[in-house]
Amino acid sequence: MEPTVHEGDRLLVRYAARPRPGRLAVVRLPADESGQPRPVAVKRLAHPEGDGWWVERDNPAYGVDSWLVGAIPERDVVALVLGRLWPRPSLLRRVPDNGGGNAGVRTRR
């Protein structure tokens, strides 16, 4: 999810929280083409789709999201990200899209 969060960041999450569009979430992605399980990942909840969520990555050049695997079942949205605890403590909130592509994320200290 770079540039929003980086490998090694420690995140504060809330389990059993109600998913909402624009929020970061910890999700279980489906197995890859060879049947190998993927690790849990942090993705942005774009919008509800059927019985699940369309999830996207903040860096479209890297990673896996719903454009590759389809909507993620609601049961596989494990937790919502509330903020980053380490190394740069901050609350993570969505910045509205100005029509130029993906919406950015601003941190609040």
Secondary structure as GFF3:
##gff-version 3
##sequence-region A 1 109
A	DSSP	beta_strand	10	15	.	.	.	ID=ss1
A	DSSP	beta_strand	24	27	.	.	.	ID=ss2
A	DSSP	beta_strand	41	49	.	.	.	ID=ss3
A	DSSP	beta_strand	52	56	.	.	.	ID=ss4
A	DSSP	alpha_helix	66	69	.	.	.	ID=ss5
A	DSSP	beta_strand	72	73	.	.	.	ID=ss6
A	DSSP	three_ten_helix	74	76	.	.	.	ID=ss7
A	DSSP	beta_strand	77	86	.	.	.	ID=ss8
A	DSSP	beta_strand	90	94	.	.	.	ID=ss9
A	DSSP	beta_strand	105	108	.	.	.	ID=ss10
###
